[in-house]
Amino acid sequence: MPQIEDYRFGHIVIDGKSYSRDVIIYPDRVDDSWWRKEGHRLSPEDLSDVLRQPPLDSSGGQPPEVLVVGQGNPGLMAVPPETRERLEAAGITVIVEPTARACETYNRLRQEKRTVAALHLTC
């Protein structure tokens, strides 16, 4: 499971690799081509791979138990109720925090539960 080594505004290091774009961290990979339909609003469509069945990872694993959402450095990316409801209906616990805190939460939870992180790196 990937580990976040460093985060600062606009930049993250995961397993020794640097990224300067928003990312979704899956159990078996990092998607650095992720972008939202509306820049500062997270819709269910933005998380189609997280919600997809069959399981999202190539190792035959199961969908995540937890999705950690990083809202950006000051926390400006909104997660509307319909997005939370869709994830929770799929059995996924949603944790929404400013990205620095979300990185810490992800690193802690990734060893305990099937965890995915969707991280906005800037505002």
Steps between C-alpha positions, in 0.01 A plus 500: 500500500655835398630731772501880496846625590454874466234756417519874451285736299489371141742211558485149645749214523361147501734202523792717387323642194407870479165621370386855429144415396203383703511126567290205603699242690365147452631192678705400195571827315495879494284677243648841427268570207200549729304818456157610609207598285480825700835612641403568861205265535528121530217322320423126498607488134848613604530182705372249244805273540462503879134403469552251218416135535675257464775593742720790404843349554670252268604274788144371536432709807171653603363852476630736767361511849614862533546790261715782634437825312760779511321829436813697414740690723240741645214254447307672219388195300141425600358152545124542457247281683410302187862389460526391863165321475602310185826384661334405826228310310783296345625418851794741488578717802588854390755715683536858371788719620747760377763314300786513753280336765350263240851376415562417866162328530560295185844386618356392833195319359664330202643230726172441683232515227464490123556871445501725194599868503376767258726800552468855365851642531448874473210721611 
